[in-house]
Amino acid sequence: MDEEASIILGDAIAFCQRDGQDARLINMLGQSRAISLTEDALTIEAPSRFAIAQLKKHQPTIEAYLEEIAFAPIALDIVAPQGAATESAAATAPATAPATAPAASPAVPASAGDASTVEHQHSDVSRETMAPLPTAAATPTNAPVTHMPIAHDAAAGADSGIAIKNTLSADDFRRMMNQMKGGAPTKSTQAATPTSPMPAPTVPAEQNTDGAPLAANSKFTFENFVYGPENSHAYRSALKFAALADERGTCTSLFIYGKSGLGKTHLLLAIKNELAEKSPEIKVKYANSQAYLDDLMTEFDRQKKSNAPIMQAYHGVDVLIIDDIQNIIGKRASVDYFFQLMDEFIRNNKKVVIAADRAPKDLSMDERLTSRFNAGMLCLVAEPSYEMKYKILQRYYENTIVAAPEAGDDSLLAAYGGDGGHLTDEHFKHMAEVSGTNIRELESFCERCAGEAGDREREGGELTFDDIDAIASQYFDTSAKKINVQTVQSVIEEQYGVTHEELIGPRRNANIAKARHIAIYLAIEMCEMTTTAVGAEFGNRNHSTVSTSYKKVQKMIQEDRTVTEDLKSLRDKITLRS
């Protein structure tokens, strides 16, 4: 029975992801353990006392998914983790469920005024000189924009900082979308005063035709996406696709690929939410691979009874968005219909957005489709660097954990002792150092660290690096793996056919210089060394020279997407040898 309980819990999590539910809910369900399943109840063990309170708030939503999955009403019983003292809390504050299932809570404020309080922040980060978290402040921008405002510039004079592409401000985003459509640049009317976060909705949010929430109630928007050199090409391409979605024959296909948990689904849902909010006349269909396969099987059964056309809901839209198609390609019964659908959309100049874990050439697709996707917008999403992980952790903490509505005095959450604790800039640095690269796991990791910080503070202490390491060991296999600079140098020397003396010496011909730049870049990224220490390993080069090499590789990544793939291959080789 435990296995059946785990299956239905996993399906409920998948349904939450499908509908863009709050990331906090998805993370907490993912950390919960299925205990038992009876004919009318699913019992799960929450990961913490705080999680119990949050899951209780979303209980009607989860139970609605359970009924959809099991075709019968299933109650959700949430129990405390073993050893947790929950008896007093249960006695003092019984849970109360709202009459209607709540929509996904906004991860960040939806209004332009709210967005500006967090968007206009400098984002230079390095292991040597990382500034403390800036205070939230809005910066009015009154001059017309004459270029695509993709990133906020780094603070002047930060010569050793590493620029991270932050999210757009709401005004910058609107101006950019207007420019892409050929309109005149607009001026900001943003007031430079911070505003309080938008309160949680008290009525069910407006829904798209497929039941998913609109952009105002979803974390999956362009404004919320944190990007850097590893994913900037995919981010810009998704923006362009959304801006030109109503222009037939232009930007007809977008293919985003990369490992699981790196933000592909966020970009796909951002396109969907942007079109639902700004261009509701455009018919959009979003489906992940499981939803597509379920719809296909349902259509097969329906056709036997009524001879209805297969997949009419997919053929009749203007923009089709399919996530994780590698799971479809592997199913022989469905692959023919998928090829026919894609071919029809491309032939009719309709719009298609695809996400997969591999490039089209590696998916064994029809050769015509592979060629057409390769000829369209083809984008790799690579693993986030240390600096990008720092920014993701920082923003998730501020926009989701800190910005969560406070509990009332008589709430179950208050009885359990309140929300998560305070995380400092030093905490974020260390968390970025020891964490892996899956963004979903990063967010869950941040939740756990904040919760542990809250427990420590209630005991009169504070969160330590040892506490963070202990939590990281439960999430990431590579958290304690030490990379040696000599290993980096050895792999680069073999890859580029240079000797060790040439790599660290003064010669500057093109091949040696490129190898040296990449070796320095990877040493900084993988070896947890300062630029001064790295310079000592490369012929006693000074800090400025090492920083220049690092920035050269950053520029190469932005200008040539194949460099990102080469760096990933080199990282894998270095990790295997360490």
C-alpha positions, 0 to 999 in steps of 0.5 A: 500500500505504501507504494500506491501512496507514493504513486498518488503523491507523485501524481499530485505533485505533477498536477501542481507543477502542471498548473503552476501552483506555488513553488513552496507547495510543490517543494513541501509536497516533494519533501513529504513522505507517503505513509499509507493510502486507504479507499478514502484517505492519503496519509503523508508525513510533512518534512517539518512543523512549518510545512504542516501549516502550509500544506493545511492551507492548500489542503482543498487544492491537493484533495481536488487533485487527489480526486481527479487522480483517483476518480473518487474523493480522497481526504489528505491526512498530514502528520508531523515528522517523527519526534516533532512535538505537535500535540500542543499545536494541534490542541490550540489551533485546529486547521480550517480549510477554505471553501474553495481551492486557492489559486497559486500564490504569487511568488513575487508582487505582480504590480509594477510598483511592487516589482520595482522594489526588488528588480533594480538591484545591482548584481555583481557577485564574486567569491572575493568581493560580494556586497551585502544584500542591497536595500529594496529601492525603485529607480525611475527611468525616464529616458527613452530606451534605444536598446533591448534592456536585457540586464541591469548594469553592474555597479561602476568600479566593481572591477573584481565583480562578476556580472550576473544578468538579473531579471528585468524591471516591469517597466523595462520589460514593457518597453522592450516588448513594445519595441519588439512589436515596432512601437515607439519606446515608452517612458516610465512613470514609476514612482520611486517609493517602495510599496508593500507586497500584494495581499494573497487573493481571497477569491479564486483567481481567473484561469486560462482555458486549460485551468492554469493560472494567469501570469499575475498569479504565477511565479512563472513569468519573464520578470521573475526569471533569473538569468546569466550567461548560461541561459541568456540566449534561451531567455532572449529567444523566449522573449522574442517569441512571445513578443512576435507571437501574433506575427504569422510566419515569424519566429515559428519555432523555439526549441529549448533543451538542457538538463532537468531543473534548469528553468526550461519549464519556467520559460515555457510557462512564461510565454504562455502566461505572457500571451494569456495576459497581453494577447488573449485572442491568441489560442495557446495550448500548453502540455507537458509530456504526461498530459499530452500522452493522457490526452492522446489516450483519451482521444483514442477512446473517444474516437472509437465511440464517436469518430471524433478527430484526434487531438482537435484541442491541439490542432485548433490552437495558434501556439502549441507548447510541449514540455519534456518531449523526450518522453513522447519520442520514446513512446512508439504508440504516440510518436507518429501523431506527434510528428504529424502534429509538428509537421502540420504546425510548421507547414501552416506557419503556426507557432511551436515551442518545445522543451527537451533534455537533449538537442533535436539531433539526439532525439531520433526525431524525423529528419525533416523535423530535426532540420526545421527545429535546428533552423529555428530558434535553438537554445541550450540552458546550461547549469548555473554557475556559482554566481547565478546560484547565489542570485537564485538563492537570494531572490527566492529567499527574499521574494518567496520566503520573506515575502510570505504572508505572516501568520495571525496570532491564532493560526496553526503556523503561529502555534508551531513557532512562526516562519523560517529564520533570517539568512545572511549574505554570508549564508547565501555565499556558502549555500551557493558553494556547497549546492548543486545545479538543479534550480528546483532543488536549490529552492527547496534547499533554501526553504530547508536552510531558512527553516533550520535558521528559524529553529536555531533562532528560537533556541537562542542560536544561529544557523552555522555553516556546519548546519548548511553542510548537513542539509546540503548533504541530503540534497547534493552528491557533489556538495563535499567534492573538492576539485584540485586546480592541477586536475583542471590544468591537466584536462585543459592541456589534454583537450587543447594539446598544450604543455603545462609550461605553455599553459602557465607560461608567457606565450600568447598564440591563439590556441595557448591563450584560449586554453589558458583563459578557459583553464583560469575560468574553470579554476575559479568556478570549480576550485573555490579559490580566490583570483590571487590564488588562481594567478599563483598557479598560472605563472604568478599572474596578478589579480587583474590578469586573472579577472581579464581571462575570466571576463573573456570566457564570459564574453565567449559564452555570450557570443557562441553557444557552443562554448557553453557545451564545451565547458560542460564537457570539460566540467564533466571530465574534471569532476570524474577525475577528482 
